[in-house]
Amino acid sequence: MTTSSEWIAGARPRTLPAAATPVIVGTGAAAQLDAAHPGRALLALGVALALQVGVNYANDYSDGIRGTDLDRVGPMRLTASGAARPGAVRAAAFASFGVAALLGLWLVLASGALWMIAVGALSIAAAWYYTGGRNPYGYRGLGEVGVFVFFGLVAVLGTTWTQAGELPWTAWLGAVAVGMLACALLMVNNLRDVPTDALVGKRTLAVRLGERRARRVYAALVVLPLPLGAACAAAAPWALLVLLLLVPAVVLASVVMLGARGRALVPVLAGTGFYELAFGLLLGLGLAL
């Protein structure tokens, strides 16, 4: 019988900052317009967290039944390890998607942005087909595209729109920056798994680029959001707070550029998640102030 601690580990809590960060930044952009709405912000956060957990369980299920998780480092895999039945993991994924859909519907009705129902449906479909279905796009090196769009642009701009009903340019810059950080999180995760992914035919972007170029891309994805966030200071001077993260950014990029691999990348994955969350908190606060 699967224990609660195993289900929690299977949800990959280290990736949850990627869900919270865009909501924080999007709410900060709404606050810049004096239109922040705490209730809608909480609903957006619930949607984002449920969607992220759903993605993680869906990936666990799909990779597990394909056999691509049999020899991995990092968080435990419920399906591949045999700790949970594949059907139970799939059910957990769809239950999480269901929670995201219900909270999203509530948010859409509260904001009056009914057209966002379609956006929500696309988000859930993208979450499932990242590694699910007959031709998952994550296996073709397009995972970062999906993450940038849905955990960057859609999540930040959707949060701002459902509160303010408009999208200031700072929200767009914030969305691009957050999307890049979400891609950095995925890139370092896939960089860790390059040897095993290549063997089983999972052609992630890290596999396609090769380790050397993938490391350079990760470094760029970690560092470039800082000038983007700082540029928001033209409208919100306190956005310069993001520059406090210059040293952590350099440390993370340096560890990866110096060749860390395998288990040595596990703390980098966690560090990237916390770095993304810190960026969101500082930029969101800067925009609100």
Secondary structure, 3 states (H helix, E strand, C coil): CCCHHHHHHHCCHHHCHHHHHHHHHHHHHHHHCCCCCHHHHHHHHHHHHHHHHHHHHHHHHHHHHHCCCCCCCCCCCHHHHCCCCHHHHHHHHHHHHHHHHHHHHHHHHHHCCCCHHHHHHHHHHHHHHCCCCCCCHHHHCCHHHHHHHHHHHHHHHHHHHHHHCCCCHHHHHHHHHHHHHHHHHHHHHHHHCHHHHHHHCCCCHHHHHCHHHHHHHHHHHHHCHHHHHHHHHHCCHHHHHHHHHHHHHHHHHHHHHCCCCHHHHHHHHHHHHHHHHHHHHHHHHHHHC
